[in-house]
Amino acid sequence: MKFFIDSADLKELRDLADTGLVDGVTTNPSLIAKSGRNMLDVIKEICAVVTGPVSAEVTATDHATMLAEGRKLAKLAPNVAVKVPLTPDGLKTCKALSNEGTKVNVTLCFSAAQAILAAKAGAAFISPFVGRLDDVGTDGMALIADICRIYAAYPAIKTEVLVASVRHPIHVVEAAKLGAHVATLPPNVLRQMYNHPLTDKGLAAFLADWQKTGQSILG
Ligand code: E4P
């Protein structure tokens, strides 16, 4: 499973990229707004921090303007993936950009029917939002299961399932069990994944016993 980081905070992204576990980044207009910075500058800088795909979202809602925005974003760096919303104009833009060789991430997916359309439009990634579905009392992970099953039934579909709106490590584990290709993690969720109290307790005991030996591996 690939890990993308869901953030436009350069400090966080540099810090997490240092772990060697980060395969890409996703942003959206809300994350760009939170960064307080110019979108084009931020995307360019993020693209230099990771070698994998960096999703940059269009903000227009009509096809012609989305296409122009997508082409401009794609020129920022070779690893930009243009993000478009799952609307008729968004999917038309997805098809056009994909035909030009640009990777497209179709976002705001909340149903399997929408995911089928995105695959037909040539999306490189489909982003189903698990957390926001859970928030309204619908099982977000059931949607991931449906999409993984449908895509697996058609080997010609190359669209990767990118689990978005992840809120906690259990979302990541459940998505991995279903074979989802990618999860985009808020920085705190990646950090939480390291944690287990038995790891801390076990390490403290090993170190206490080691200290008693008076040895040092490096001499
Ligand atoms: C990423 O591509 C999505 O925009 C993001 O995961 C949405 O997460 P949220 O529901 O926590 O805003």
Residues whose N, C-alpha, C, O or C-beta is under 5 A from the ligand:
A	BS01	E4P	D6 T26 T27 N28 S127 G131 R132 A164 S165 V166
